[in-house]
Amino acid sequence: MKKLEGKIAAITGAGRGIGRAISLRLAREGAGVALMDLGDLSETAELCHAAGAQVMTLKLDVTHKAAVQEAVAKISNTLGGIDIWVNNAGIFDNTSTLTLSEEIWDRVSDVNYKAMFLCAQAAAPHMIKRGWGRFINLSSMAGKVAFAEEIAYCSSKAAVLGLTRALAVEFGPAGITSNAICPGPIETDMLRSTYQALADENGVTLEQWYAEILKTIPVARYGKPEDVAALVAFLASPEAGFINGQSISIDGGMVFS
């Protein structure tokens, strides 16, 4: 049984990695999907079409209010509404506090945090009309713990948790739940490039860096995008209707909170 039959899901950062896996999983669960990204969406769209889903694609810079509002209107008009909004778009930065520029701080904050507010503000009225909705925001384990030279990233991901709780309280009475997901190390191109840079800085090989991080993961493996997608699918389902305002870790047991 497809748990999301008849629902419309919108996913930012859907072009690759975790966003692609989320989009495909929601499509397989029966949802129509609106895919948004600044990059190429063709492969994600093809996979979702093959899963039998109704699909639309939108090139979107989530930091621009007018563009977000226009995208939300197009999704609603084309697919018939919005039931689920997955705020997945995000960027990483590992600049030290003493060298971090205001421009980088603003960019990380705009993409990782402010954009979620803009999207929620635009999408919420459509959910209120339907009396049902789901906001699912991608934070990070870095939103719960801190890492050296990641002040902009950690701060933005922690802010996502506060935003999620505020949405949960404000829109819960309208039948709309809001939850955050906090992934640990997930095997994506972005993780690989991040680890390569960190390995280079520390004078070790990429394989050595992966091996050292693996020692800190209690389940003794890295996460996969499909692991995150499965959690998103559950939170988006009617079965998760009493889960609201939570920040759920999906990190193999690295963070206990």
Residue pairs with C-beta under 8 A, 6 or more apart in sequence:
2 28
2 29
2 30
3 29
3 30
3 233
3 237
3 238
3 239
4 26
4 29
4 30
4 31
4 84
4 233
4 236
4 237
5 29
5 30
5 31
6 30
7 30
7 31
7 32
7 83
7 84
7 236
8 31
8 32
8 33
8 34
8 75
8 79
8 80
8 81
8 82
8 83
8 84
9 23
9 26
9 31
9 32
9 33
9 34
9 83
9 84
9 85
9 86
9 236
10 33
10 34
10 36
10 72
10 75
10 82
10 84
10 85
10 86
10 123
11 19
11 22
11 23
11 26
11 33
11 34
11 35
11 36
11 86
11 88
12 19
12 36
12 37
12 60
12 62
12 86
12 87
12 88
12 89
12 115
12 119
13 19
13 36
13 37
13 88
13 89
13 90
13 138
14 20
14 22
14 23
14 33
14 35
14 36
14 37
14 41
14 44
14 88
15 35
15 37
15 38
15 39
15 40
15 41
15 43
15 44
16 37
16 39
16 43
16 44
16 188
16 189
17 186
17 188
17 189
17 190
17 225
18 88
18 138
18 183
18 186
18 188
18 225
18 228
18 229
19 37
19 44
19 86
19 88
19 89
20 43
20 44
20 47
20 225
21 224
21 225
21 226
21 228
21 229
22 86
22 88
22 225
22 228
22 229
22 232
23 33
23 35
23 44
23 47
23 48
24 44
24 47
24 48
24 51
24 229
25 226
25 229
25 230
25 232
25 233
26 33
26 53
26 84
26 86
26 229
26 232
26 233
26 236
27 33
27 47
27 48
27 51
27 52
27 53
27 55
28 51
28 53
29 233
29 236
29 237
30 53
31 53
31 83
31 84
31 236
32 53
32 54
32 55
32 79
32 80
33 48
33 53
33 54
33 55
33 56
34 55
34 56
34 57
34 58
34 71
34 75
34 78
34 79
34 82
35 41
35 44
35 45
35 48
35 55
35 56
35 57
35 58
36 57
36 58
36 59
36 60
36 62
36 71
36 89
37 44
37 59
37 60
37 89
38 59
38 60
38 61
41 57
41 59
42 57
45 55
45 57
48 55
49 55
54 79
56 74
56 75
56 78
56 79
58 71
58 74
58 75
60 67
60 68
60 71
61 67
62 68
62 89
62 111
62 115
62 118
62 119
63 110
63 111
63 114
63 115
63 118
65 118
68 115
68 118
68 119
68 122
69 122
71 122
72 82
72 119
72 122
72 123
72 126
75 82
76 82
76 126
81 126
81 129
81 130
82 123
82 126
82 127
82 133
83 127
83 130
83 132
83 133
83 134
84 133
84 134
84 136
84 236
85 119
85 120
85 123
85 127
85 133
85 134
85 135
85 136
86 136
86 137
86 138
86 232
86 236
87 115
87 116
87 119
87 120
87 135
87 136
87 137
87 138
87 160
88 138
89 111
89 115
90 111
90 112
90 138
90 140
91 107
91 108
91 111
91 112
92 153
92 190
92 194
93 100
93 104
93 108
93 150
93 152
93 153
94 147
94 149
94 150
94 153
94 194
94 197
94 198
95 101
95 104
95 149
95 151
95 152
96 148
96 149
96 151
97 149
97 151
100 151
100 152
104 152
105 152
108 152
108 153
108 156
109 152
109 155
109 156
109 159
111 156
112 153
112 156
112 157
112 159
112 160
113 156
113 157
113 159
113 160
113 163
116 137
116 160
116 163
117 163
120 135
120 163
120 167
120 178
123 133
123 135
124 133
124 167
124 171
124 176
126 133
127 133
127 171
127 174
127 175
127 176
128 171
128 174
128 176
131 174
131 175
132 175
132 176
133 171
133 174
133 175
133 176
133 177
134 176
134 177
134 178
134 179
134 235
134 236
134 240
135 164
135 167
135 171
135 176
135 177
135 178
135 179
136 178
136 179
136 180
136 181
136 232
136 235
136 236
137 160
137 163
137 164
137 178
137 179
137 180
137 181
138 160
138 180
138 181
138 183
138 228
139 157
139 158
139 160
139 161
139 164
139 180
139 181
139 182
139 247
140 153
140 157
140 182
140 183
141 182
141 183
141 184
141 249
141 251
141 254
141 255
142 150
142 153
142 154
142 157
142 158
143 154
143 157
143 158
143 159
143 160
143 161
143 180
143 182
143 247
144 158
144 161
144 182
144 247
144 249
144 255
144 257
145 255
146 154
147 153
147 154
157 182
160 180
161 180
161 182
161 247
164 178
164 179
164 180
164 245
164 247
165 178
165 245
167 176
167 178
168 177
168 178
168 179
168 244
168 245
169 245
171 178
172 178
172 244
172 245
177 235
177 240
177 241
177 243
177 244
177 245
178 244
178 245
179 235
179 240
179 243
179 244
179 245
179 246
179 247
179 248
180 246
180 247
180 248
181 228
181 231
181 232
181 235
181 247
181 248
181 250
182 247
182 248
182 249
182 250
182 251
182 255
183 223
183 228
183 250
183 251
184 217
184 223
184 249
184 250
184 251
184 252
184 254
184 255
185 191
185 213
185 217
185 222
185 223
185 251
186 222
186 223
186 224
186 225
186 227
186 228
187 222
187 223
187 224
187 225
188 225
191 222
192 206
195 206
195 209
195 210
195 213
196 206
196 209
198 209
199 205
199 206
199 208
199 209
202 209
204 212
210 222
214 220
214 221
214 222
216 254
217 251
217 252
217 253
217 254
218 252
218 253
218 254
219 252
219 253
220 252
221 252
222 252
223 250
223 251
223 252
227 250
228 250
231 248
231 250
234 240
235 243
235 248
249 255
249 256
249 257
